[in-house]
Amino acid sequence: MEQPQQHRHAFSALLVGAWALAFGPWFVRLADVGPIATGFWRLAIALPFLWVLARFKGQPAHWPRRGLTYAILGAAIFYALDLALWNVGIRMTKLGNATLFGNAGSLVFACWGLWLARRLPLVQAIAIVLATGGSVLLMSGSYELSPKNLAGDGFALVAGLLYGGYLILVDKVRSELHPLPLLFLATAFATPILLVLSFAAGERIWPHDWTPVVMFALSSQVLGQGLLVFAIGNLSPLVVGLVLLSQPAIAALIGWFAYDERLSATDIAGALAIAAALVLVRLPDRGLRVAADQPS
């Protein structure tokens, strides 16, 4: 099966997008509204920015054909449930646990890429092992299995699997739709779902301090998801999934700067393993990136 053609800036965009998304759990912790409401504001605040950006880039939002619209709606449902459960999990378990289990979606998407390719070159296999092992090492210092974390861990794990479903549907739609109209529609569909869920959970919805939710929207939704959806149309799912597994390295750095959580030798080893995986996945084996005509 053919894979997307790589735009010359696609990999750099993916790195920046993935690392912007890694700041998300920090903003969820800082927000003074309920966790699901935090997800709602992430999307609601981002919508006008996405609309303006789409117009500016010559990709105005529009209704695609019915089949694509249904696929985007399905992606939005997966995405809304992912945000709701992961944000709840972030506040019920340790940040390391939430990051580790939430990254299950990245691994799901990488496996989806392997299924599409029907083969696993040695270099790609080594990259998967290094990225996965590096993520576990990075989180091992803050990761903790205990009864008090069990519910939050479960929410984060289910959220990660839902995120994998969202990425797969986005990958399918990107073959026919530009990134900004796709992201705008998925965001628009998911926003009311999160608002309803937040009301149903009895959460506080209106913020006193707008800074965390505005930063959350701009960094995670506009920048992070924008660059991620762009990259999905230009890189194979395996490459995208592997790069998304680098997020624990950024989470560890955030913990270092924001909370003075020192990096141990294990943390450094994990970061180096992820860095090696990112180098390997860029080696010139193009078997997983055969040219195809797709919008970028």
N, C-alpha and C positions, 0 to 999 in steps of 0.2 A: 504493500500500500504506500502511495506517495506521501511524503511529508512536506511541510511548508518550506519555502525558500527563505534563506536567512537574510534579513535586512542587515546592513553593515553596522547599525547601532543597536540591533535587537538584544544582543547579549549584555551590553552595557546597560541598556534600559531595564532589562530583567534584574540585574544586580541591584540597581538603584531602587526599583520597585519592591523587590523582596526585602531589602534592608529598611525601606520606609515602613513596610507592613510590620516589621519586627518591633516598632515602637508602640504598636497598638495596645498590648496588654498594660503598658505603663499608663497610657491615657485612660484606659478603663478603670484602673485603680484610682486615678486622680479625680475622675468625674464625681460630682456630688448628686447625681441622679441614679436611679436604678440601673442595673447592668443591661437590661434589655432596652431601656430608654436611651442609654448611652449609644447602643447600636442604631436606634432610630435616628438620633441626632447626627450620627456619623453619616447616614445616608441623606437625610433631609437637608442638611447644610450643604452637602456636596452637590446636590442636584442643580442649582442655578450655575455653579461653577462649571459643571460638566456640560450644561447646555451652551453656555457662552464659549467654552473651549471647542466644542464640536462645531459651532458656527464659524469660529475663527479659523479652524483647521480645514474648513470646506467639507466637513462630514456631518451635516445637520441631522438631528434626530428625525427619524421617519418610521412609519410602520412598514416592516418587511412583509414578505408573503406569509400566509397563515401558518404554515409549518414552522417557519423560523420564529414567529411570534410565540407559538406554543412552547418551543424549545427554550426561548428566553424566559418565559413565564416559569417553566420548570426549573431553570437555573436560579431564578430569583427566589423560588420557594426553598430550594436547597440552601441558598445563601442566607436568607433571612433566618432560617432555623439554625444554621451554623453560627451566625452572629449571636443569636439569643442564647444558645446553649454554651458557647465558648465564653461569652462575657459573664454569664452566671458562674461557670466553672472557675474563671480567673479569680473571682472573689470568694470562692469556697475552698480553694486548694492553694498550694504554694505556686508561685509564679513559674518555677522550674517545671513542676508537674504539668501545669496548663500549657506551657510552651512545648514540652515534649509530646504530650498526647495530642495537642492540637495540630502538630506537624504530621499526624497520620495521613492527612489529606495529600501532602506533598508526596509521600511514599505511594499512595494509591495512584496518583497521577503519573508518577514515574513508571509504575507497573503497567498502567494503561498504555504508555508509550512503548514498553517492551512487547505488549500484546499486539500493538499495531505493526511494529517492526518485524515480529515473528522471529527475532534472533537477538542474541546478546553478545556483542563483541567483547573481548577480554578487557579492553580498556574501560568500556562502559561498566562492566561487572565490578572492576576494581573501584571505579568512581562511586558506585552505589554503596559498596561496603564501607569505603572511607567516609562518605557523607553521613551515612546512617550511624556508623560507629562514633564519628566525631560529635554528632548531635547528642548521642547518649552520654559520651564522656563530659561534654560541656554541661549537661543538665544534672550529672550525677551528684554534684556538690549540693544542689538545692532540691533535687528530686527526693521524695520520701513517700514510701507506701505506708499508710497508717489508716486506721478506721476513720479518723476525723477528716481525712482527705478523700475518702472513698467516693462520696457523691460528686464532689467537684472533679475528681479524676474521670469519673464516668461521663459527666457532661462534656468535658474537654475532648475525650476520646470520640464520643458520638459526633461532636461538632467537627472534629477532624475528618471523619469519614464523610459527613455531609459536604464538607468543603471539597473533598475529592470528587464527589458527584457534580458539584457546581463547576469545577474546572473542566471536567470531561464534557459537559454540555456546552460550555463556552468554547472549547476546542472544536466541537462540531459546528457551532454557529459561525465561528470566525472564518470558515472557508467561504462564506458568502456575504459577510457583513463587516464593515469597517469597525475598528475598536471603540471609538467614542459613541456612535449611535447604540452599539450593543451595550456598553457599560451604562449609558444613560437610561435605556429601557429597563435593564436588569435592576438598576438602583431604584427607578421609579416604581417598578412592580413590588420590590422587596420592602420599600419604606412603609406603606400602610400595614403590611403584615406585622412588622415589628411594633408599630404603634398599638395595634389591637392586642398583641401579646403583652405589651407593657401594661396596658390598662387592665387586662385580665389578671395579671400578676399583682395588681395593686401597688405598683411602683410609683415613686415620686418621678415626675416627668419633666417639670420645668426647672432648669438649672439656676442656681444663684451665681455660680462662677462659670461663665461661658468659655473661658480660655481652654480648658481641657477638651471639651467637645468640638470646638472649632478646630483646634490643632489636630484632633483625632480625624475629623472629616477631611481636612486638607492633606494630611500626611498619608493616611491609610486609604481613603477612598479615591480622592482626586489623583494624587501622585502614585501611591502604591498600586491600587487596582488599575488605574489608567495605564501605567507602564506594563503591568502584568498582562492585561488583556491584549495590549499591543504585541508583546513578546510571544504570546500564545499563537498568534497568527503567523509568526516568522520562525519559530524554533520548535523542535520536536517536544512532545510531552515529557519524554525522558529527561531532556536537558532542563526543561522548566522545573520539573519535579526535583531534580538534583539541586538546582540553584535555590529553590525554596527551602531545602533542608539546611541552608546556611544561616537561617534566621536565628537559631539558638546562639550562634557566635555573636550576633549583634545584641541579643537579649543579655548575654553575659557582660558585654561592654556597657550596656545601659545600667545594669546592676552595679558595675564598678564605679561609674561616674555619678549615678544618682543616689546610690545607697552605700557607697564605699565597700562594696562586696569584692574583696580582693580575688584576683585570678590565681588559682592554684596551678600546680604543675599539670594536673589532670585537665583543667580548663584549657591551658595552653596547648596541650597535646591534641585535644579535641578540635580546637580552632585550626591547628596546623593540618589535621586530617581533612577537615572541610576545605581548606585552601588547596590542598593537593587534589581533592576531588574536582574542584572547579577548574584547575589546570588540566587535568586529564580529560574532562569532558569537552575541552576546547581543542584537543588534538585533532589532526586532519583526517579522522575517519568519518566520511560523510555519508556512510550507509544509512544513518538515521535521519539525514537531512537532504533528501532528494528534492530537486527543484519542483515547485508546483506553482501555478498561477493563483495567488490569493491576494486579497486587498491588504494593504499595510497602512 
